[in-house]
Amino acid sequence: MDREQVAVLLAGAKGHISGEEMSRTLGVTRAAVWKEIEALRQAGWPIRSSTRKGYSLAGPPPALSAAYISAQLPPDSLFAGKVLVESVVDSTNTRLKARAAAGAPTGTVLIAQEQTGGRGTHGRSFQSPRGEGLYLSVLLRPRFTRLEDLLTLTGWVGVAARDGVERASGAPVRIKWLNDLYLNGRKLCGILTELSFLGESGEPDYVVAGIGVNMSQTAETFQAQGLGDIATSLALEGFPVEQNRLAVCLLTALDKLVRDFPEQRAGYLEDYRAHCITLGRRVSFDAPDGPRTGTARGVDGRFALLVAGSDGIAYAVSSGTVTML
């Protein structure tokens, strides 16, 4: 028996669970269970005890807990029982891709307290200070009929991530094309979706979707990073949220995405368009023959940004950098 097994039973209990029941389930003495309960209390777990009823949790644990997060998900969730939490990684996407190549099952989740080499789109770095954000990646092997469907998945993840953050915090989060979440005009969350193909056949193998949410950074933190006018956090905007709850809400939204993909594209497109702050704005973007400017007019069925160029040409932008002017 280890402490994690006791944590799993506590987190999964609907109300109280007795020491006798835990000892029977784990095949150890009640004294051994009590010892691990006390160790969890010392670590900050809010464990209540009742002489007649046993033990129960009064709230979430003080730090990210794989056992707690899994227990808060529905039993039939793709991610239930597959959550991993690590203290420090270079990048949750990089680490989870290595696990995928080694045969990790679909639905594996990796969450880190800190990233030393967090990555964004186009090779940019993503600041990932310890305890100030949620850094989460999921491994998916989604059903699809066409590669064209799979290439729209970044847009789907943007919709799911926006929904998860809003449900957890109440914050009125918006989407900046293609895959950033904004709050009150500043970047709150970055999303990096990476697709891997089988070497021999060239067929898609898996997708790793990474989500990094700024949770508790202060204005001073962003100023020190040179991001004072660019980035924000949930706490800074008045929407603080507990990190385990945020993880559960994100995974719940992503679980729905997996069930909906690709048949419910129309609904996700409608949601994306309704919350996209890029629409109606003057933008600069990368055209095939160089940088251009124009006005963002819509998002097509492949989540490409439709831009009325200042040169009179209509563009469908499916990749590259788009900047709001």
Short mmCIF file of the C-alpha atoms (twelve columns), coordinates in Angstrom:
data_MODEL
# 
_entry.id   MODEL 
# 
loop_
_atom_site.group_PDB 
_atom_site.id 
_atom_site.type_symbol 
_atom_site.label_atom_id 
_atom_site.label_alt_id 
_atom_site.label_comp_id 
_atom_site.label_asym_id 
_atom_site.label_seq_id 
_atom_site.Cartn_x 
_atom_site.Cartn_y 
_atom_site.Cartn_z 
_atom_site.pdbx_PDB_model_num 
ATOM 1   C CA . MET A 1   0.000   0.000  0.000   1 
ATOM 2   C CA . ASP A 2   1.133   3.540  -0.645  1 
ATOM 3   C CA . ARG A 3   -0.266  6.982  0.164   1 
ATOM 4   C CA . GLU A 4   -1.655  7.427  -3.331  1 
ATOM 5   C CA . GLN A 5   -3.955  4.421  -2.896  1 
ATOM 6   C CA . VAL A 6   -5.448  5.957  0.236   1 
ATOM 7   C CA . ALA A 7   -5.821  9.273  -1.590  1 
ATOM 8   C CA . VAL A 8   -7.683  7.504  -4.413  1 
ATOM 9   C CA . LEU A 9   -10.189 5.997  -1.977  1 
ATOM 10  C CA . LEU A 10  -10.728 9.307  -0.172  1 
ATOM 11  C CA . ALA A 11  -11.123 11.285 -3.379  1 
ATOM 12  C CA . GLY A 12  -13.535 8.768  -4.854  1 
ATOM 13  C CA . ALA A 13  -15.735 8.398  -1.781  1 
ATOM 14  C CA . LYS A 14  -19.259 9.795  -2.022  1 
ATOM 15  C CA . GLY A 15  -19.311 11.194 1.462   1 
ATOM 16  C CA . HIS A 16  -17.524 9.235  4.199   1 
ATOM 17  C CA . ILE A 17  -15.489 6.072  3.895   1 
ATOM 18  C CA . SER A 18  -14.597 4.043  6.990   1 
ATOM 19  C CA . GLY A 19  -11.109 3.004  8.007   1 
ATOM 20  C CA . GLU A 20  -12.362 -0.571 8.060   1 
ATOM 21  C CA . GLU A 21  -13.544 -0.354 4.449   1 
ATOM 22  C CA . MET A 22  -10.234 1.139  3.341   1 
ATOM 23  C CA . SER A 23  -8.196  -1.481 5.186   1 
ATOM 24  C CA . ARG A 24  -10.299 -4.254 3.650   1 
ATOM 25  C CA . THR A 25  -10.028 -2.809 0.143   1 
ATOM 26  C CA . LEU A 26  -6.277  -2.310 0.405   1 
ATOM 27  C CA . GLY A 27  -5.530  -5.498 2.325   1 
ATOM 28  C CA . VAL A 28  -3.752  -3.724 5.195   1 
ATOM 29  C CA . THR A 29  -4.433  -2.998 8.855   1 
ATOM 30  C CA . ARG A 30  -6.531  -0.057 10.017  1 
ATOM 31  C CA . ALA A 31  -3.426  1.248  11.759  1 
ATOM 32  C CA . ALA A 32  -1.607  1.375  8.439   1 
ATOM 33  C CA . VAL A 33  -4.526  3.294  6.911   1 
ATOM 34  C CA . TRP A 34  -4.550  5.723  9.841   1 
ATOM 35  C CA . LYS A 35  -0.827  6.346  9.401   1 
ATOM 36  C CA . GLU A 36  -1.306  7.338  5.730   1 
ATOM 37  C CA . ILE A 37  -4.346  9.454  6.606   1 
ATOM 38  C CA . GLU A 38  -2.232  11.391 9.097   1 
ATOM 39  C CA . ALA A 39  0.541   11.814 6.519   1 
ATOM 40  C CA . LEU A 40  -1.967  13.256 4.043   1 
ATOM 41  C CA . ARG A 41  -3.227  15.638 6.717   1 
ATOM 42  C CA . GLN A 42  0.315   16.772 7.384   1 
ATOM 43  C CA . ALA A 43  0.654   17.446 3.649   1 
ATOM 44  C CA . GLY A 44  -2.398  19.716 3.813   1 
ATOM 45  C CA . TRP A 45  -5.237  17.442 2.701   1 
ATOM 46  C CA . PRO A 46  -8.470  18.668 4.369   1 
ATOM 47  C CA . ILE A 47  -9.562  15.323 5.832   1 
ATOM 48  C CA . ARG A 48  -12.461 15.214 8.279   1 
ATOM 49  C CA . SER A 49  -13.063 12.264 10.562  1 
ATOM 50  C CA . SER A 50  -16.198 10.989 12.276  1 
ATOM 51  C CA . THR A 51  -16.220 8.286  14.938  1 
ATOM 52  C CA . ARG A 52  -19.170 6.519  13.368  1 
ATOM 53  C CA . LYS A 53  -18.826 7.394  9.695   1 
ATOM 54  C CA . GLY A 54  -15.092 7.374  8.945   1 
ATOM 55  C CA . TYR A 55  -13.185 9.859  6.800   1 
ATOM 56  C CA . SER A 56  -14.152 12.400 4.164   1 
ATOM 57  C CA . LEU A 57  -12.610 15.290 2.242   1 
ATOM 58  C CA . ALA A 58  -13.718 18.813 3.174   1 
ATOM 59  C CA . GLY A 59  -12.375 20.203 -0.097  1 
ATOM 60  C CA . PRO A 60  -9.673  19.797 -2.729  1 
ATOM 61  C CA . PRO A 61  -6.098  18.921 -1.802  1 
ATOM 62  C CA . PRO A 62  -3.518  21.718 -1.454  1 
ATOM 63  C CA . ALA A 63  -1.692  20.783 -4.647  1 
ATOM 64  C CA . LEU A 64  -2.447  19.066 -7.924  1 
ATOM 65  C CA . SER A 65  -3.464  15.463 -7.315  1 
ATOM 66  C CA . ALA A 66  -3.934  12.826 -9.996  1 
ATOM 67  C CA . ALA A 67  -6.102  10.779 -7.636  1 
ATOM 68  C CA . TYR A 68  -8.380  13.690 -6.832  1 
ATOM 69  C CA . ILE A 69  -8.737  14.853 -10.440 1 
ATOM 70  C CA . SER A 70  -9.546  11.356 -11.718 1 
ATOM 71  C CA . ALA A 71  -12.111 10.857 -8.954  1 
ATOM 72  C CA . GLN A 72  -13.943 14.059 -9.890  1 
ATOM 73  C CA . LEU A 73  -14.399 12.902 -13.501 1 
ATOM 74  C CA . PRO A 74  -17.352 10.719 -14.543 1 
ATOM 75  C CA . PRO A 75  -16.454 7.003  -14.401 1 
ATOM 76  C CA . ASP A 76  -16.929 6.700  -18.167 1 
ATOM 77  C CA . SER A 77  -14.654 9.662  -18.957 1 
ATOM 78  C CA . LEU A 78  -11.872 8.875  -21.414 1 
ATOM 79  C CA . PHE A 79  -9.412  10.409 -18.939 1 
ATOM 80  C CA . ALA A 80  -10.564 8.801  -15.674 1 
ATOM 81  C CA . GLY A 81  -7.738  6.816  -14.091 1 
ATOM 82  C CA . LYS A 82  -5.198  8.027  -16.669 1 
ATOM 83  C CA . VAL A 83  -4.100  11.297 -15.059 1 
ATOM 84  C CA . LEU A 84  -0.424  11.782 -14.253 1 
ATOM 85  C CA . VAL A 85  0.962   14.709 -12.242 1 
ATOM 86  C CA . GLU A 86  4.664   15.581 -12.235 1 
ATOM 87  C CA . SER A 87  6.501   18.277 -10.339 1 
ATOM 88  C CA . VAL A 88  8.759   19.583 -13.122 1 
ATOM 89  C CA . VAL A 89  9.013   18.678 -16.817 1 
ATOM 90  C CA . ASP A 90  10.616  20.340 -19.786 1 
ATOM 91  C CA . SER A 91  7.298   20.367 -21.666 1 
ATOM 92  C CA . THR A 92  4.126   18.387 -21.035 1 
ATOM 93  C CA . ASN A 93  3.649   18.013 -24.798 1 
ATOM 94  C CA . THR A 94  7.192   16.756 -25.328 1 
ATOM 95  C CA . ARG A 95  6.963   14.332 -22.418 1 
ATOM 96  C CA . LEU A 96  3.541   13.017 -23.446 1 
ATOM 97  C CA . LYS A 97  4.646   12.537 -27.069 1 
ATOM 98  C CA . ALA A 98  7.429   10.293 -25.779 1 
ATOM 99  C CA . ARG A 99  4.871   8.294  -23.799 1 
ATOM 100 C CA . ALA A 100 2.648   8.070  -26.888 1 
ATOM 101 C CA . ALA A 101 5.514   6.693  -28.965 1 
ATOM 102 C CA . ALA A 102 6.055   4.077  -26.242 1 
ATOM 103 C CA . GLY A 103 2.433   2.959  -26.481 1 
ATOM 104 C CA . ALA A 104 0.600   5.027  -23.870 1 
ATOM 105 C CA . PRO A 105 -3.179  4.622  -24.225 1 
ATOM 106 C CA . THR A 106 -5.495  7.247  -25.625 1 
ATOM 107 C CA . GLY A 107 -6.784  9.487  -22.870 1 
ATOM 108 C CA . THR A 108 -3.482  9.708  -20.998 1 
ATOM 109 C CA . VAL A 109 -3.177  13.099 -19.278 1 
ATOM 110 C CA . LEU A 110 0.035   14.751 -18.084 1 
ATOM 111 C CA . ILE A 111 -0.110  17.783 -15.789 1 
ATOM 112 C CA . ALA A 112 2.949   19.573 -14.456 1 
ATOM 113 C CA . GLN A 113 3.476   22.000 -11.601 1 
ATOM 114 C CA . GLU A 114 6.182   23.665 -13.683 1 
ATOM 115 C CA . GLN A 115 7.646   23.548 -17.204 1 
ATOM 116 C CA . THR A 116 11.232  24.498 -17.875 1 
ATOM 117 C CA . GLY A 117 10.813  24.445 -21.657 1 
ATOM 118 C CA . GLY A 118 7.150   25.182 -22.312 1 
ATOM 119 C CA . ARG A 119 6.409   25.565 -26.016 1 
ATOM 120 C CA . GLY A 120 3.876   27.568 -27.981 1 
ATOM 121 C CA . THR A 121 3.094   27.768 -31.673 1 
ATOM 122 C CA . HIS A 122 5.761   28.702 -34.236 1 
ATOM 123 C CA . GLY A 123 8.542   27.673 -31.845 1 
ATOM 124 C CA . ARG A 124 7.753   30.339 -29.250 1 
ATOM 125 C CA . SER A 125 8.412   29.675 -25.574 1 
ATOM 126 C CA . PHE A 126 5.594   29.588 -23.031 1 
ATOM 127 C CA . GLN A 127 6.383   30.963 -19.573 1 
ATOM 128 C CA . SER A 128 5.437   28.237 -17.066 1 
ATOM 129 C CA . PRO A 129 6.380   29.312 -13.516 1 
ATOM 130 C CA . ARG A 130 5.797   26.869 -10.690 1 
ATOM 131 C CA . GLY A 131 2.393   27.092 -9.048  1 
ATOM 132 C CA . GLU A 132 1.198   30.048 -11.139 1 
ATOM 133 C CA . GLY A 133 -0.516  28.224 -13.984 1 
ATOM 134 C CA . LEU A 134 -2.024  24.952 -15.108 1 
ATOM 135 C CA . TYR A 135 0.080   23.096 -17.686 1 
ATOM 136 C CA . LEU A 136 -1.845  20.152 -19.099 1 
ATOM 137 C CA . SER A 137 -1.502  17.876 -22.139 1 
ATOM 138 C CA . VAL A 138 -3.774  15.060 -23.323 1 
ATOM 139 C CA . LEU A 139 -3.086  12.170 -25.687 1 
ATOM 140 C CA . LEU A 140 -5.842  11.456 -28.209 1 
ATOM 141 C CA . ARG A 141 -6.267  8.939  -30.962 1 
ATOM 142 C CA . PRO A 142 -9.539  10.386 -32.291 1 
ATOM 143 C CA . ARG A 143 -11.927 8.736  -34.684 1 
ATOM 144 C CA . PHE A 144 -11.864 10.423 -38.058 1 
ATOM 145 C CA . THR A 145 -12.906 9.754  -41.613 1 
ATOM 146 C CA . ARG A 146 -10.668 12.240 -43.382 1 
ATOM 147 C CA . LEU A 147 -7.331  13.849 -42.649 1 
ATOM 148 C CA . GLU A 148 -9.077  17.137 -43.396 1 
ATOM 149 C CA . ASP A 149 -11.218 16.589 -40.292 1 
ATOM 150 C CA . LEU A 150 -8.203  15.893 -38.110 1 
ATOM 151 C CA . LEU A 151 -6.503  19.095 -39.236 1 
ATOM 152 C CA . THR A 152 -9.390  21.125 -37.764 1 
ATOM 153 C CA . LEU A 153 -8.814  19.722 -34.278 1 
ATOM 154 C CA . THR A 154 -6.935  22.796 -33.030 1 
ATOM 155 C CA . GLY A 155 -10.092 24.849 -33.470 1 
ATOM 156 C CA . TRP A 156 -12.113 22.243 -31.604 1 
ATOM 157 C CA . VAL A 157 -9.617  22.270 -28.713 1 
ATOM 158 C CA . GLY A 158 -9.877  26.065 -28.556 1 
ATOM 159 C CA . VAL A 159 -13.638 25.804 -28.101 1 
ATOM 160 C CA . ALA A 160 -13.308 23.088 -25.444 1 
ATOM 161 C CA . ALA A 161 -10.583 24.942 -23.536 1 
ATOM 162 C CA . ARG A 162 -12.610 28.169 -23.531 1 
ATOM 163 C CA . ASP A 163 -15.618 26.299 -22.189 1 
ATOM 164 C CA . GLY A 164 -13.569 24.545 -19.505 1 
ATOM 165 C CA . VAL A 165 -11.914 27.728 -18.234 1 
ATOM 166 C CA . GLU A 166 -15.211 29.608 -18.168 1 
ATOM 167 C CA . ARG A 167 -17.008 26.792 -16.317 1 
ATOM 168 C CA . ALA A 168 -14.241 26.605 -13.715 1 
ATOM 169 C CA . SER A 169 -13.813 30.320 -13.088 1 
ATOM 170 C CA . GLY A 170 -16.798 32.193 -14.506 1 
ATOM 171 C CA . ALA A 171 -14.442 34.342 -16.584 1 
ATOM 172 C CA . PRO A 172 -15.830 35.631 -19.930 1 
ATOM 173 C CA . VAL A 173 -13.041 34.081 -21.996 1 
ATOM 174 C CA . ARG A 174 -12.728 34.758 -25.735 1 
ATOM 175 C CA . ILE A 175 -10.799 33.097 -28.578 1 
ATOM 176 C CA . LYS A 176 -8.152  34.856 -30.661 1 
ATOM 177 C CA . TRP A 177 -7.671  33.063 -33.975 1 
ATOM 178 C CA . LEU A 178 -6.496  30.375 -34.069 1 
ATOM 179 C CA . ASN A 179 -5.684  28.942 -30.687 1 
ATOM 180 C CA . ASP A 180 -5.181  31.549 -27.966 1 
ATOM 181 C CA . LEU A 181 -7.648  32.373 -25.209 1 
ATOM 182 C CA . TYR A 182 -8.000  36.016 -24.180 1 
ATOM 183 C CA . LEU A 183 -9.542  37.737 -21.180 1 
ATOM 184 C CA . ASN A 184 -10.192 41.477 -21.149 1 
ATOM 185 C CA . GLY A 185 -8.006  41.961 -24.212 1 
ATOM 186 C CA . ARG A 186 -4.940  40.080 -22.961 1 
ATOM 187 C CA . LYS A 187 -3.655  36.554 -23.459 1 
ATOM 188 C CA . LEU A 188 -4.753  34.097 -20.798 1 
ATOM 189 C CA . CYS A 189 -4.064  30.705 -22.336 1 
ATOM 190 C CA . GLY A 190 -1.978  29.142 -25.081 1 
ATOM 191 C CA . ILE A 191 -2.844  25.937 -26.928 1 
ATOM 192 C CA . LEU A 192 -0.461  23.732 -28.889 1 
ATOM 193 C CA . THR A 193 -1.871  20.789 -30.837 1 
ATOM 194 C CA . GLU A 194 0.642   18.379 -32.403 1 
ATOM 195 C CA . LEU A 195 -0.174  15.576 -34.822 1 
ATOM 196 C CA . SER A 196 2.048   12.533 -35.317 1 
ATOM 197 C CA . PHE A 197 2.016   10.240 -38.358 1 
ATOM 198 C CA . LEU A 198 3.068   6.627  -38.699 1 
ATOM 199 C CA . GLY A 199 6.434   6.439  -40.449 1 
ATOM 200 C CA . GLU A 200 5.702   3.538  -42.784 1 
ATOM 201 C CA . SER A 201 2.152   4.245  -43.907 1 
ATOM 202 C CA . GLY A 202 1.995   7.991  -43.375 1 
ATOM 203 C CA . GLU A 203 -1.325  7.558  -41.586 1 
ATOM 204 C CA . PRO A 204 -2.146  9.659  -38.498 1 
ATOM 205 C CA . ASP A 205 -1.075  7.967  -35.263 1 
ATOM 206 C CA . TYR A 206 -2.014  10.309 -32.418 1 
ATOM 207 C CA . VAL A 207 -2.627  13.895 -31.367 1 
ATOM 208 C CA . VAL A 208 -1.197  15.595 -28.290 1 
ATOM 209 C CA . ALA A 209 -3.056  18.740 -27.258 1 
ATOM 210 C CA . GLY A 210 -1.380  21.001 -24.715 1 
ATOM 211 C CA . ILE A 211 -3.124  23.771 -22.780 1 
ATOM 212 C CA . GLY A 212 -1.354  26.315 -20.570 1 
ATOM 213 C CA . VAL A 213 -3.544  28.625 -18.482 1 
ATOM 214 C CA . ASN A 214 -2.253  31.613 -16.510 1 
ATOM 215 C CA . MET A 215 -3.852  31.308 -13.066 1 
ATOM 216 C CA . SER A 216 -2.241  33.443 -10.373 1 
ATOM 217 C CA . GLN A 217 0.453   35.646 -11.914 1 
ATOM 218 C CA . THR A 218 0.472   39.278 -10.795 1 
ATOM 219 C CA . ALA A 219 0.929   42.399 -12.903 1 
ATOM 220 C CA . GLU A 220 4.465   42.639 -11.504 1 
ATOM 221 C CA . THR A 221 5.206   39.090 -12.667 1 
ATOM 222 C CA . PHE A 222 4.191   39.892 -16.234 1 
ATOM 223 C CA . GLN A 223 6.091   43.181 -16.194 1 
ATOM 224 C CA . ALA A 224 9.257   41.336 -15.156 1 
ATOM 225 C CA . GLN A 225 8.745   38.920 -18.055 1 
ATOM 226 C CA . GLY A 226 8.203   41.756 -20.538 1 
ATOM 227 C CA . LEU A 227 4.555   40.737 -20.965 1 
ATOM 228 C CA . GLY A 228 2.876   43.542 -19.046 1 
ATOM 229 C CA . ASP A 229 0.732   44.727 -21.952 1 
ATOM 230 C CA . ILE A 230 0.217   41.265 -23.441 1 
ATOM 231 C CA . ALA A 231 -0.667  38.663 -20.820 1 
ATOM 232 C CA . THR A 232 -3.028  38.316 -17.883 1 
ATOM 233 C CA . SER A 233 -4.117  35.702 -15.352 1 
ATOM 234 C CA . LEU A 234 -7.427  34.571 -13.895 1 
ATOM 235 C CA . ALA A 235 -6.571  35.946 -10.456 1 
ATOM 236 C CA . LEU A 236 -5.378  39.257 -11.877 1 
ATOM 237 C CA . GLU A 237 -8.739  39.742 -13.593 1 
ATOM 238 C CA . GLY A 238 -10.740 38.810 -10.500 1 
ATOM 239 C CA . PHE A 239 -11.536 35.188 -11.363 1 
ATOM 240 C CA . PRO A 240 -9.371  33.051 -9.045  1 
ATOM 241 C CA . VAL A 241 -9.889  29.298 -9.328  1 
ATOM 242 C CA . GLU A 242 -8.504  26.227 -7.585  1 
ATOM 243 C CA . GLN A 243 -6.120  24.307 -9.863  1 
ATOM 244 C CA . ASN A 244 -7.651  20.838 -9.430  1 
ATOM 245 C CA . ARG A 245 -11.081 22.239 -10.318 1 
ATOM 246 C CA . LEU A 246 -9.667  23.908 -13.425 1 
ATOM 247 C CA . ALA A 247 -8.072  20.626 -14.504 1 
ATOM 248 C CA . VAL A 248 -11.351 18.737 -13.998 1 
ATOM 249 C CA . CYS A 249 -13.356 21.302 -15.993 1 
ATOM 250 C CA . LEU A 250 -10.849 21.263 -18.850 1 
ATOM 251 C CA . LEU A 251 -10.813 17.464 -19.004 1 
ATOM 252 C CA . THR A 252 -14.613 17.341 -18.893 1 
ATOM 253 C CA . ALA A 253 -14.805 19.682 -21.879 1 
ATOM 254 C CA . LEU A 254 -12.140 17.714 -23.755 1 
ATOM 255 C CA . ASP A 255 -13.970 14.455 -23.041 1 
ATOM 256 C CA . LYS A 256 -17.066 15.964 -24.658 1 
ATOM 257 C CA . LEU A 257 -14.935 17.014 -27.638 1 
ATOM 258 C CA . VAL A 258 -13.743 13.444 -28.179 1 
ATOM 259 C CA . ARG A 259 -17.340 12.194 -28.117 1 
ATOM 260 C CA . ASP A 260 -18.505 14.922 -30.513 1 
ATOM 261 C CA . PHE A 261 -15.638 14.728 -33.045 1 
ATOM 262 C CA . PRO A 262 -16.108 15.021 -35.982 1 
ATOM 263 C CA . GLU A 263 -19.902 14.776 -36.312 1 
ATOM 264 C CA . GLN A 264 -20.727 17.898 -34.282 1 
ATOM 265 C CA . ARG A 265 -18.527 20.275 -36.257 1 
ATOM 266 C CA . ALA A 266 -21.365 22.719 -36.930 1 
ATOM 267 C CA . GLY A 267 -21.942 23.289 -33.226 1 
ATOM 268 C CA . TYR A 268 -18.258 23.830 -32.492 1 
ATOM 269 C CA . LEU A 269 -17.942 26.236 -35.412 1 
ATOM 270 C CA . GLU A 270 -20.918 28.218 -34.140 1 
ATOM 271 C CA . ASP A 271 -19.383 28.396 -30.677 1 
ATOM 272 C CA . TYR A 272 -15.981 29.356 -32.092 1 
ATOM 273 C CA . ARG A 273 -17.415 32.163 -34.212 1 
ATOM 274 C CA . ALA A 274 -19.541 33.480 -31.344 1 
ATOM 275 C CA . HIS A 275 -16.495 33.904 -29.093 1 
ATOM 276 C CA . CYS A 276 -13.793 34.867 -31.619 1 
ATOM 277 C CA . ILE A 277 -12.475 38.373 -30.888 1 
ATOM 278 C CA . THR A 278 -10.526 38.464 -34.160 1 
ATOM 279 C CA . LEU A 279 -13.654 38.813 -36.270 1 
ATOM 280 C CA . GLY A 280 -14.335 42.354 -37.427 1 
ATOM 281 C CA . ARG A 281 -10.806 43.476 -36.537 1 
ATOM 282 C CA . ARG A 282 -8.055  44.850 -38.724 1 
ATOM 283 C CA . VAL A 283 -5.300  42.231 -38.872 1 
ATOM 284 C CA . SER A 284 -1.904  41.536 -40.339 1 
ATOM 285 C CA . PHE A 285 -1.270  38.039 -41.619 1 
ATOM 286 C CA . ASP A 286 1.089   35.911 -43.669 1 
ATOM 287 C CA . ALA A 287 -0.032  35.495 -47.282 1 
ATOM 288 C CA . PRO A 288 1.734   33.073 -49.646 1 
ATOM 289 C CA . ASP A 289 3.747   35.918 -51.154 1 
ATOM 290 C CA . GLY A 290 4.414   37.911 -48.010 1 
ATOM 291 C CA . PRO A 291 2.814   39.896 -45.173 1 
ATOM 292 C CA . ARG A 292 -0.587  41.467 -45.812 1 
ATOM 293 C CA . THR A 293 -3.209  43.424 -43.913 1 
ATOM 294 C CA . GLY A 294 -6.976  43.315 -44.043 1 
ATOM 295 C CA . THR A 295 -10.162 42.863 -42.052 1 
ATOM 296 C CA . ALA A 296 -11.173 39.517 -40.555 1 
ATOM 297 C CA . ARG A 297 -14.676 38.745 -41.853 1 
ATOM 298 C CA . GLY A 298 -15.372 35.160 -40.820 1 
ATOM 299 C CA . VAL A 299 -14.224 31.625 -40.037 1 
ATOM 300 C CA . ASP A 300 -14.912 28.934 -42.635 1 
ATOM 301 C CA . GLY A 301 -15.801 25.268 -42.127 1 
ATOM 302 C CA . ARG A 302 -12.141 24.302 -41.711 1 
ATOM 303 C CA . PHE A 303 -11.590 26.983 -39.021 1 
ATOM 304 C CA . ALA A 304 -9.602  29.075 -41.527 1 
ATOM 305 C CA . LEU A 305 -9.804  32.857 -41.018 1 
ATOM 306 C CA . LEU A 306 -11.499 34.687 -43.897 1 
ATOM 307 C CA . VAL A 307 -9.842  38.045 -44.470 1 
ATOM 308 C CA . ALA A 308 -10.807 40.832 -46.837 1 
ATOM 309 C CA . GLY A 309 -7.351  42.023 -47.835 1 
ATOM 310 C CA . SER A 310 -6.484  45.698 -48.139 1 
ATOM 311 C CA . ASP A 311 -5.302  44.799 -51.644 1 
ATOM 312 C CA . GLY A 312 -8.851  43.804 -52.628 1 
ATOM 313 C CA . ILE A 313 -8.132  40.063 -52.534 1 
ATOM 314 C CA . ALA A 314 -10.088 37.626 -50.316 1 
ATOM 315 C CA . TYR A 315 -7.856  35.326 -48.282 1 
ATOM 316 C CA . ALA A 316 -8.525  32.123 -46.317 1 
ATOM 317 C CA . VAL A 317 -5.757  32.015 -43.706 1 
ATOM 318 C CA . SER A 318 -5.230  28.510 -42.320 1 
ATOM 319 C CA . SER A 319 -1.769  28.885 -40.776 1 
ATOM 320 C CA . GLY A 320 0.854   31.405 -39.819 1 
ATOM 321 C CA . THR A 321 0.722   34.403 -37.493 1 
ATOM 322 C CA . VAL A 322 -2.318  36.664 -37.377 1 
ATOM 323 C CA . THR A 323 -1.963  39.894 -35.379 1 
ATOM 324 C CA . MET A 324 -4.821  42.184 -34.449 1 
ATOM 325 C CA . LEU A 325 -4.034  45.800 -35.301 1 
# 
